[in-house]
Amino acid sequence: MIKKTLYFSTPVYLSLRNNQLVIKLPEVEKNTTLPLTFKEHSVVTKPIEDIGIVVLDNQQITITHGVLESLLENNVALITCDSRSLPVGLMLPLYGNTTQNERFREQLDASLPLKKQLWQQTIQCKIRNQAAVLNLLRGESVNNMLVWANDVRSGDPDNLEARAAAYYWKYLFPDIPDFTREREGIPPNNLLNYGYAILRAIVARGLVASGLLPTLGIHHHNRYNAYCLADDIMEPYRPFVDELVVHITDSELKYSELTKELKGKLLTIPILDVKINGQRSPLMIAVSQTTASLYKCFKGESRRIAYPEK
């Protein structure tokens, strides 16, 4: 079942009752002139087990410890945003699988050659998906990208990922002169940053559910990054976010600022339609298949990660 994404951009009280998330508006609670029946009908409840991601985007949100505990017990990814409404924090449970200790050991024992081969598959799939998006949305020739994808060697020592990215970003936003993909760059980098943050949370959640350590990457090794493995595994999924952002920039919507409407569109990322293992699936479900296949690689039952295709 596809889990729900809840986004809170206004002051709310979040509490727990009978394993239900209770959502109350403080303005209604404090207003003594309103009838009691109106206040009761203004309260909304959501089953915790139906939730996959919660985004907190207001500094006046109140959340109880009971809610936090219940969300984490149900493997919900909790994203917090700063005063600019940009995601700055991600909270995940410390355990997410009944055989977690065993899975941690298999992940820790993975050989360097295996990790390099898995990274090779990851980059090959990423470049192919980028090529598909570029060809579909811009009609650009992508034969060179397909050649680069086929030429990626174990561990990508030739850094063909960077070569493909340079070509990809050059033509993906043709109406934006000299566009470069940078975190602090000009729009639509703001949309990409927000979309990737949502994607990262989805992947990190999937890794925890599969009993894996999100910190221990197969390629990324930043000592200050708690989600290196999530950053690795999300790479082939990035083009799906890029495609959504292109649709936004090609529309009549203004995107210099992250409005509530734009965030609403980006929060559909968990239910984006992707193709994996020959079947159509919501992106969040596909991620769970990817992380499960990654564990099989660490365990020695498989040599390939199941990634989505455009």
Secondary structure, DSSP 8 states (H G I E B T S, - for coil): ---EEEEE-S--EEEEETTEEEEE-HHHHH-TTS-HHHHHHH-EEEEGGGEEEEEE--TT-EE-HHHHHHHHHTT-EEEEE-TTS-EEEEE--S--STTHHHHHHHHHT--HHHHHHHHHHHHHHHHHHHHHHHHHHH----HHHHHHHHH--TT-TT-HHHHHHHHHHHHHSTTSTT----TTSSTTHHHHHHHHHHHHHHHHHHHHHTT--TTS-SS---TT-TTHHHHHHTGGGHHHHHHHHHHHHTSS---SS--HHHHHHHTTGGG-EEEETTEEEEHHHHHHHHHHHHHHHHHTS-S-----B-
